[in-house]
């Protein structure tokens, strides 16, 4: 080998790995537009249903209808994501959502809209979202270098968080100024924009060595999750965190409403501070690189800080201190989410990633309605602050034992650039 060739190879090795490739940028901006459209649509939909029907029960039913179908189809959606061309699948899901909401907007402008149309659109959005979410999460690890995966996930999570912040803040004002049909058409066009954008995204195709039955494919996904102890622990942890956190979160509004020194206005500011903290966490995660050997330590430290901060925030009288603690809690929560999702993506082979991501989504989302119902019941029996504090305390207590579980620490700390998931399963690392 000549000296020039050696120098050329060294230059290539030293060349920094790029995160902002054209494909990643297009996918990121398409998600920014579509999630923003979805956020303002949710606000408009709630106001519209209440103004037309005057029924909070019907509004609650619509929210359930918009969630439940996605939860039910999640395991099957994961198999579809892994078996089909992911790029074409993402485009199809966006196009279905875009066309359905545009038709709903046309019906609204024409004065022909009926509640049943909104329910049908909600079901379609839920099912398509159940396929689209795992599709994106499964594609990102194949589009960016493994060393940049946590940065990429932070950027995508910041999109969702930022869109919800803007949508929650501006949706009500836009609804009052321009009405529901305008927000409907905006959401429909945002999905169409996203679908058209993905035409220009390069998403590697998943190669399947052997074609097998649909149910066998699903079984392989469960078998993989069962074999990998660290991943089983992540699923258990995600379920516990999500369930008890939602028991507490649903009671934040009534807590502020029944506290004379707080009220609705201060509740909005408090939620904005928590969400803003998450945004800061995701932005930080998109910039910094966490060394593999430090990931478990940072994960548990962030988890402890997040839980202690939120418990302390609601049990002290100074509002400014409450806001600062909520920002800190949101920031730490974002770091936890990035570490969990990034490790899971990096550990899962591409041909199984859709099933694994869909199962995690089903495990977490499926428990939310039950958690919120339980929170409402407990809040009507016991002091609300006590229920919130106890719920987050359960999360903290249930997480601490995992810090002593060797297989979990190895899983979180594993450098998947140098080691394969089989090395963990076979106990080589």
N, C-alpha and C positions, 0 to 999 in steps of 0.2 A: 504493500500500500504506500503510495507516495505521500510526501509531507503535505502537499496541497489538499489531497483527499482527506487526510486526517484532520487538517484544520477546518475543512468544510463540515465534516461530521461533528466536530466540537462546537462549531458555530450553530449548527442545527439543534444540538442538545441544549446549548445555552439560551436559545431563542425562547422567550417567555410564551407560555401557552395562553392563547387568546380566549377570553370569555365572550366578548361582544363580536361574535361572528355575524355576518349578514342574516343568517337564518335565525339565530337566537334573538337578534334585535327585532326582526319582523314579528316573531312569535310573541315576544315580550310586549311590544306596542299594541298588537292585536288584542292581547289579553287586557291591557290597560283600558282600551276603548270599550270592550264588551263587558268587563266587570263594572265599569262606571255606569254603563247603560243599565245593567241589571240592578245596581244599587238604587238608582233613581226610580226604576220601574217598580221595585218592591215598595218604596214609599208611596208612589202614586196609586198603586193597586190597593194598599190598605185604606187610604183616604177615599178612593172611589167606591169600594165595597161598603164602607161605613156611610157615605153620603147617599148611596142608592138604596141600600137595604136598611140602614140604621141598626144592623145586628152585629154585635161583637162576636156572637156565637158563630155566625156565618163567616166572619173574617177569620176566626180561629180555625174553622173547618177548612177554609181555603188554604191557610198556612200549612195545615196537616196534609192536605191533598198535594201541596207543592213539595212536600218532603218525603212522604211515605213511599210513593212509587219508586223514587230513586234508591231508597234504602232496600226495597224488595228486589230490585233488578241488579244491584251492585255485584253480587257474586257472578252472575251470568255476564254482566258488562265487562268484568275483568277478563273472562275467557275470550269474549269477542275482541277486545283490545289486543290480546296476544295472538289471536288467530288471523286477524285481518290487517290490511295495509293501514297503518295508523294515520298517515297523512290524509288519505281519502276518508277515513272514518271521522277524523276531526272536522274536515270540511263539511261532510254530510250532516253532522250534529249541529254545526253552526248554521247551516243553511235551513235545516228544519226549524230551528228555534227562530231564526230571523224571519222566515216567511210566515210562521204562525203568529208572531207578534205584530208584524206589519198588517196582516189580515185583520187582527183584532183592533188595531188602530184605525183601519179603514172603516170597520164596523162602528167604532166609537164616533168617528167624524160624521158618519152617515146617520147616526142615531138609531142603529139597528142592534147595537151590542146588548147581549143578555148575560146574566150571571153564569149560565151553563157554558158559554163560550170561554169565559175567564177560567172556569174549572178545567176545561179541556186543554187550554193553553198551559195551565199550571202543571198538568200531568205530563204534557209533552216536554216542557222545560225541565221537569224533574228527571225524566227518563234520559233525555239527551245529556243533561248535566252529569248523570251517573256514569255515562260512557265517556264524556269529554274529559272530566277531571282525571281519572286514571290514565286516559290516553296521553294527556299532557305530561303528567308526572312520570309516565313510563318513557316518554320520548326525550325529555330533557337530559337524562344521564347519557344518552347516545349522541347528544348534540354538543356537549361541552366536555373538556378534559376533567378527569376525576378530581384533580387538584382544585378545580374551580366549581365543583358541584354544590358545595355549601353556599358559595357566593351567588350561584344561579338561583338556588331555591330561595335565598333571602330576597332576591330581586322579585321573584314571582309572588312571594308572600306579601312583600311590600305593596305590590300592585293591588292585591285583594284588600288589604287593610286600608290603604290610602283611598281606594275607590269607595269603600264603605263609609269612611270618614266624610268624604266630599258629598257622597250621595245622601247620607243622613243629615248633613248640615244644609245642603242646597235643595234637596228633593222637595221638602215641604213648601219652600218659597216658590220654586218653579211651578209646582202644582197649583198654587194659588194664582200665580201670574198667567200661566199658559194652559192649565188644565191637564187632565189625565191623557187625552188622546195624543198630545204633543210628546209626552214622556213615553207613551207606548211606541210611537213611531221612532223615537230616538233609540229606544232599546232594540227594536227590530232591525234598524239600520246598523246598529253597532255590531250585532251578531253577523249580519251580512258582510260588513267590513272585515270582521275577524276571519270569516270563512274564505273570502277572496284573498286576504293577506296570506293565509296558510298555503295557498297555491304556490307561493314563491319561497316556501320554507323547505329546506332539505332535511327530511327525517329518514334515517336509515331504516331499511326494511328488516324485519325479523325473519331469520331463516329457521325453518322447522325441518329437522332431519326426518322425522316420522310423523305422518298425519294420523291422528287418532280421534276417537269418539269425543264429542263435546264434554260429556260427563267425566270421561277419563282425564281429559285436559284439566277440568276443574279439580279433580282429585289430586293431580300432580301438584297443583298449587298449594293445596292444604298439606300434602305430604312434605313439601319443601318447608313450609312454615313450621311444621311439627318437628322436623329433623333438626332445624337450627334453633337451639335453645335461646340464644340471645334475641332472636326475632320473636319467639313466643313471649319472652319477657316484655319486649316492646309493645306487643299487642295488649298484653294484660295491663301494662302501665298506662297505655293510651286510653283504654276503656275506663279504668279507675279515675284517672285525671279528668277525663271528659265528663263522666257521669256526675261526680260530686262537685265539680266546678260549675256545672249547669244547675245543679240543685241550689247553689249559692247565688249564681249570677241572676237568676230569675227573680230573686228577692231584693236586688239592689234598688229597683224602682220603688216598690212599696216602702222600703226602708227610708228612702229620701222623702217620699210623699208623707210619711207619718212622723217625720222629724221636723219640728218647727224651724230649726236653724238651717235646714237644707232646702227641700222643695224641688219642684220640677226643673227649674232653671239650673240650679247647682248640680242636679243629677246629670244633666246634659254635659256640663263642663267636666264633671268627674269622669264620665265615660269617654269624653274626648281626650282627657289626660291619659287614661289607660291605653286607649288606642294609639295616641301619639307616642307613648312609651314603646309600644310594639313597633311602630314605624321606625323609631330610632334604633331599636334592636335589629330590625331587618336590614336597615341601611348599614349599620355597623357590621352585620354578618356578611353583607355583600362586598365589604371592603377588606376586612381582615382575613387572615388564614390561621385557623386553629390547628396546631400540631396534633397528629393522631393520638399520641401518648397523653395528651392533656384533655381530650374530649370528655372522658368520663368525669373527671374532677370538675370541669366547667359545667357539665350538665347538672350534676348534683348540687353544686354551689348555686347555680342559677335557679334551680327548683326551690331550694330552701329560701333564698332571698325573695323570690316571687310570692311564696305562700306567707312568709312572715310579714312581708310588706303589706299585702292586702288585708291580712287579719288585723294588723296594727292600725291600718288606715281607717277602718270603720269603728274602732274602739277608742278613739281619742277625739277630743272636742275641737281641735284647731283645724279649720277647713283647709287652710293653705298647706299644712303638714299632710293632711289627707291626700291632697292633689299630688304632692311631691312623691309620696309613697306609692300612689297608683301609677305614676309615670315609671317609677323604679320596678314595680311589679310587672307592668306591661313589657318593659325592656327585657327583663329576665325571662319572662314567658316566651318572648320571641326567640331568644337564644335556644331555649329548650326545644321548641318546635323545629327549628332549623336542624339541630343536631339529630333529632329522632328521624325526620323525613330523609335527610341526607344519608344517614347510615343505612337505613332500610333500602333506599334506592341503589346505593353502591354495592350492597351485599347481594341483591337479587339479580339473577341473570335476566337479560332482556326479554327472553321468551316467556318468563314467568312474572315479570314486573307488573303487568296489568292486573293479574289476578290478586297479587299481594296488595297493591295499592287500593284496589277496589274493596278488598276484604277489610282493610284498615278503615276505609271510609264508611263501610257498612257498620263496623263495630262501634265506631264513634258516633256517627249520625243517628244510628238506630236507637241509641240509648237516650238521645236528647229529649224526645217527648215525655218519656217516663221520668227522667230526671226533673224536668220542669213541673210535671204534675206532682211529684213527690215534694218538691220545694214549696209549691203552693199550699199543699196540705200541711206540711210541717210549719210553714210561716203563719198559718191560721191557728195553730195550737200553741206554739212556743214563741218566745221573743225572737223577732226577726234577726237581730244582730247575733244572737246566740246560735241560730241555725246556720247563718252564713259562716261564722267563725268556726263552728264545729265541722262543717262540710270541708272547708279548706284545711282544717287540722287533720281530718281523715286522709286527705290527699298527701299531706306532708308525712304523716306516720306510715302510710302505705308505701311511700317512695323510699324511705330510709333503708329498709331491709335490702333493697336491690343494690345498694352501694357495697354490700358485703357478698353479693353473688358474683363469683368469679367469671362465669360464662357471660353474664351481662356486661361486665366491665371489659372483657376481651372483645366482645362484639362491638361495643361503642368505640373502643380505642383502636380497632383494627385498621391498618392502612391498606385499603383495597387496591391501591396502586401497585403494591408489592406482593400482596397475599390474595389468595382466592378464598371464596366462601367455603370451599371443600377443606381448606386448611383448618378452618375453625371447627367444622363438623367432625373432622377426623382427629381433632385434638393436637395438631401439629404446632399450633401457636397458642 
